[in-house]
Amino acid sequence: MSPPLHRATADASELKRPLKSFLEYWEERRDAKAVSVKLPSKDDMDPLDLRGLLNKVMLFEVLDGGKDFKIRICGQEVRETLTVPVKGELLSDLEKQGVVVADMDAFQFVISSCEPLCEINRSMAAVGRPHVNFQSVVVPLSTDGTSVDFLMGAYVYGEN
């Protein structure tokens, strides 16, 4: 089984530029909403606006209040780093196979706080590779504006 992900929560100023841009974009979508609506939806995250980031993005559907997650979108750079097909898979099924794609505790934090989580100095064991270092930003998305039903993450791999 792959070891768990190791993380250090970051100030947004420590993030690499693509992740800063992703976070700023999410914040603009959140701020563009009416006062009574707190969170942007996945439909507010326009792929045309994210075209420079799409290969770094994953979209997770929150299942059963966050007990599991289904991978809906997985960008090319993420797929190449993970080295196994993950789109359409449940995180729980992948973990049973020894493939750790995401940190469930981090996802739970984002769901409960309704706030983004920025992390640096992360590392994970990619299948068939030594540890891979990366930075990430995971943001909450909501169809109804309040209940988190999707998470979107952006990932930059390599030296932190």
N, C-alpha and C positions, 0 to 999 in steps of 0.2 A: 504494500500500500504506500502511496506517496505520503511524504511528511506533510504536516499542516503548513499553511502559509504563515509566514512571519511578517509582521507589519509594524510600522511606526506611523502614527497619524501625523499629517503634515499641515502646516500653514499653506494656504494656496500660493503664497509667494515662492515657496520652494518647488513648485511644480514646473515641469517642462512646458514650453509654450503651447503645444497642442492640447495639453490637459487644461491649462489656464483658459484657453479659448473655449473649450468644451464647457467648463464650469461657468464662464461668463455668459455663454449662450443660454445655458439652462436658467441662470439667474434672470436674464432678460425675458425669457419665456414666462418665468414665474411672476416677475414684476409686471408683465403685460396683462396679466389676468385681472379681472375685477377684484375688488377688495374681499368679497365674500368667497372667492375661489382661491385656494391657497397654492395648489400644485399644478404644474403644467401636465398635459397628457402626452402620451406617445405621439399622438397626431400633431401636437405643437412642435415636435422636434423634426423639422423639415429636412429630409435627406439632401436636398439641394443646398441648404445652408451648412450641412455637415460633410459635404463631399470630400473635403481634405482629411476628414477624420474617420470616414466610414470603415476603412480597413482596420481601424483600432477599436471599434465599438462592438459591444455585445448588448443584446436586449433580453432581459429575463422576465418571464411572466411569473408573478407571485401566485403560488397555489396554496390553498388552505391556510390563509393568513400568514404565510411565510414558513410553513413547515417544509415546503419544497419549492423548487423553481424549475421552470421549463425554459430552455434556451431557444429563443425565437429568431435571433439574428446573431451571427458570429462573423466579424470582419476577417478578411483574408490574412492580415498580419497576425491576428489572434489565432486563427486556424493553423497557420504555419508554425507558430510557437508551441501550441498545445500538441501538435502532431497526431491527434486523433479526431475523428469526426464528432462534433458535439451538437450541431444544430438539430433541434427537435428533441434532444435528450433531456431527461430529468437529472438534476444535480445528484439526487439520491442514488439513481442507477449508476451514474458515473463513479461516485464514491465507492459503491459496492465493487466496482471493477478496479479500484485502486487509482482512479484518476480524480485528482482534486483540481477543480476548475475555479472555484470561488470559495471565499471565506464566509460561511454561513453566519458567524457572529457579526461580521461586518454588515452583511445584508440585513440582519435583524436590527442592528443599530439604525440603519437608514430607514427602515420601515417604521420603527417606533418613534424616531425623532422627526421624521419627515424632512430631514436635512441631508445634504450631500456629505459624503465622506471622502476626504482626500488622503491618500497614503503614499509614502515613499519608502525606500529601502525594503521593498517587498521581495521575497524570493519564493520560488516554487520549483519542484522537480518536474520538469516537462517529461513526458513519456519518452524513454530512450535517450535522454539528455541529462547533463548535469544541471544543477540549479540555474534558474534564469531569474535575473533581477528585473524589477519593473516598478513603475509608478502607476497609480490608478486614481480615478475619480468615479464614484458611483452615486447616481442621483435618483431620487424617487420620482415616479410619475403616477398620475391618478386620472382615471376616466371621469370620476365624479368631483374631482378637485380636492378631496380630503383623504379618501382611503387609498393607500398605496397598492396598486395592482400590477405595476411594472417597475423594474429597475433598469436603468441604462448605465453601463459602465464604459469608460474609455481607458485604454491601457497603452503605455509606452514601455517597450522592452529594451533591455540593454543596461548599460552602466547608469546608476543613479547619482 
